[in-house]
Amino acid sequence: MATVEERVEERPDFSFGDQSVAASYDNVLVPLLFTPWATQLVERFKPWHGLTVLDLATGTGVVADMLAGHVGPAGQVTGADINAEMLALARQRCAGATPPVEFIEASAQSLGMPDASVSVVVCQQGFQFFPDKMAAATEIFRVLRGGGRVIVTTWCPVADCEYFGAICEALRRVGEVAVSDMMRVPFDFMPAAELASYFEASGFEHVHVRQEQLPFTIDQGVPEAVQVAYATPIGPKLRALPEEQQREFRHALTTLLGELSQDGQTMGRMASHVLSANKPG
Ligand SMILES: C[S@@+](CC[C@H](N)C(=O)[O-])C[C@H]1O[C@@H](n2cnc3c(N)ncnc32)[C@H](O)[C@@H]1O
């Protein structure tokens, strides 16, 4: 049987390194999905005052921007990401941040930062994409100071992230199994026990993983929610389908989302694993 890494590696097309994907991510998914989750994370792990924080897989910088407002003048925030397209938008978002946010283009497996140089590493919905997760956990351990903390979030399977489950199911109904499997990459391949195991094996203590939930809400209802599917990283694959098949996909997704949404705005629940652990002091 293929390992988790091989299963993800089989779908190399799932990429944030494309300008249109980065722009759609920032314009559509960040306000709808990643901002509410970032707000919850930053609130949950307060206080941040005076801390030196690395936002790993910073994307377009939503977590880094919020953290800059919380660490205050005595603190420092660095955002790292492998994709220049995401970092360009992160720099724009954080242009006025105080203290200024520094951004580095680096892979999670090799950050190029000094040993023991940060007090917290935060990674919101990035860990599941790292090709060598053990190397990434080891690198996080290396850059943290003794007594420092790591906070990592990864989505639960699509059965618990119902809007994305509906996209996967609609794609299967129109015969697009490969694209459906691609949409599952951020969700289905990071069981909680496996997530914890990388941090336990790299020397962290007090490794805890809990599940948190938030509703996924789209004010304009189902028609807008169908369009949002085109703003995910599979958007280019959807637009490349023949128009007739796209119509069938939109019809199937409209039906599935109609069944999910109770109040016309909530497109089911989203659930995420939230890991926290400490480097021994
Ligand atoms: C779903 S986005 C999350 C971005 C951000 N943390 C947020 O909450 O909006 C995943 C990010 O992981 C980044 N990424 C994927 N593989 C990476 C790697 N090996 N090293 C660093 N970043 C990576 C992608 O470029 C993308 O920006």
Ligand as a Chemical Component Dictionary entry (heavy atoms), coordinates in Angstrom:
data_LIG
# 
_chem_comp.id                   LIG 
_chem_comp.type                 NON-POLYMER 
_chem_comp.pdbx_formal_charge   0 
_chem_comp.three_letter_code    LIG 
# 
loop_
_chem_comp_atom.comp_id 
_chem_comp_atom.atom_id 
_chem_comp_atom.alt_atom_id 
_chem_comp_atom.type_symbol 
_chem_comp_atom.charge 
_chem_comp_atom.model_Cartn_x 
_chem_comp_atom.model_Cartn_y 
_chem_comp_atom.model_Cartn_z 
_chem_comp_atom.pdbx_ordinal 
LIG C1  C1  C 0  -3.662 26.140 2.624  1  
LIG S1  S1  S 1  -2.287 27.232 2.484  2  
LIG C2  C2  C 0  -2.244 27.887 4.143  3  
LIG C3  C3  C 0  -1.641 29.268 4.175  4  
LIG C4  C4  C 0  -1.757 30.041 5.489  5  
LIG N1  N1  N 0  -1.123 29.346 6.589  6  
LIG C5  C5  C 0  -3.185 30.413 5.813  7  
LIG O1  O1  O 0  -3.677 30.019 6.873  8  
LIG O2  O2  O -1 -3.817 31.085 4.981  9  
LIG C6  C6  C 0  -0.892 26.130 2.459  10 
LIG C7  C7  C 0  0.442  26.833 2.252  11 
LIG O3  O3  O 0  1.493  25.873 2.419  12 
LIG C8  C8  C 0  2.555  26.261 1.568  13 
LIG N2  N2  N 0  3.491  25.132 1.424  14 
LIG C9  C9  C 0  3.235  23.973 0.781  15 
LIG N3  N3  N 0  4.336  23.166 0.841  16 
LIG C10 C10 C 0  5.276  23.847 1.547  17 
LIG C11 C11 C 0  6.617  23.524 1.973  18 
LIG N4  N4  N 0  7.184  22.363 1.681  19 
LIG N5  N5  N 0  7.302  24.442 2.693  20 
LIG C12 C12 C 0  6.725  25.653 2.998  21 
LIG N6  N6  N 0  5.454  25.997 2.625  22 
LIG C13 C13 C 0  4.738  25.103 1.920  23 
LIG C14 C14 C 0  1.840  26.666 0.302  24 
LIG O4  O4  O 0  2.643  27.428 -0.558 25 
LIG C15 C15 C 0  0.641  27.423 0.862  26 
LIG O5  O5  O 0  0.925  28.803 0.954  27 
# 
loop_
_chem_comp_bond.comp_id 
_chem_comp_bond.atom_id_1 
_chem_comp_bond.atom_id_2 
_chem_comp_bond.value_order 
_chem_comp_bond.pdbx_ordinal 
LIG C1  S1  SING 1  
LIG S1  C2  SING 2  
LIG S1  C6  SING 3  
LIG C2  C3  SING 4  
LIG C3  C4  SING 5  
LIG C4  N1  SING 6  
LIG C4  C5  SING 7  
LIG C5  O1  DOUB 8  
LIG C5  O2  SING 9  
LIG C6  C7  SING 10 
LIG C7  O3  SING 11 
LIG C7  C15 SING 12 
LIG O3  C8  SING 13 
LIG C8  N2  SING 14 
LIG C8  C14 SING 15 
LIG N2  C9  SING 16 
LIG N2  C13 SING 17 
LIG C9  N3  DOUB 18 
LIG N3  C10 SING 19 
LIG C10 C11 SING 20 
LIG C10 C13 DOUB 21 
LIG C11 N4  SING 22 
LIG C11 N5  DOUB 23 
LIG N5  C12 SING 24 
LIG C12 N6  DOUB 25 
LIG N6  C13 SING 26 
LIG C14 O4  SING 27 
LIG C14 C15 SING 28 
LIG C15 O5  SING 29 
# 
